[in-house]
Amino acid sequence: MPNFKGGKGFKKKKKQSSAFREKTLIFKNADENQEYGQIKKVNGSGRYQVCCFDGTERLGISAGNIKRRYRIQIDDIVLLSLWDFQDSKCSIIHKYDEDETRKLQGKGEFPDTIKLQEQDQDIDDDLFGYSDEPTTMIPVSESEEETDEEEINLDDI
C-alpha cells in the first residue's frame, strides 16, 4: 500500500517533541540593552502594557515569531529589548515559563519588590459559592420533632 502521508524518509525526519528537550535559561544582556518585565495589560494586536523591572512602564510590542509561538497573558514574565530612539516602547523577545521564572528568581535576577504569581494558590471558592466557614445547624424545636414522629410511625407499617 502506498504511503500518502509523506515522501522518502518520512518517519526518519519526524520531529522530537519539545517536552523532552531541556531548555537553556536565557539571561538578560546589559550590553544589548535588555530588561525583564511583567505583563500588566493586553492591548491587542501584539501590544502589551509592560511593567519593567527597572521601574518604568512601557508599551511592549511582540515580534512576529513570538506572536506565533507563545500566548502571552497577564502576569507573565518576559525579556524585553529596549529601544534606543524611544524610551516609552520596547520589543518582547522571549517569554519565560513558570519554572524558568522560579529559577531566575532563585539566582537573584529579579528585584525583591517583584511578587510572582504562584501556581499553588487556591482557587477562589467564593466564585463557586463555597466558603471555608463551618455551616451552622438550625436546631429543630421539640414540637416539630414530635409532629414528625406522629406523622411517620414505623410500628404501624
Secondary structure, 3 states (H helix, E strand, C coil): CCCCCCCCCCCCCCCCCCCCCCCCCCCCCCCCCEEEEEEEEEEECCEEEEEECCCCEEEEEECHHHHHHCCCCCCCEEEEEECCCCCCEEEEEEECCHHHHHHHHHCCCCCCCCCCCCCCCCCCHHHCCCCCCCCCCCCCCHHHHHHHHHHCCCCCC
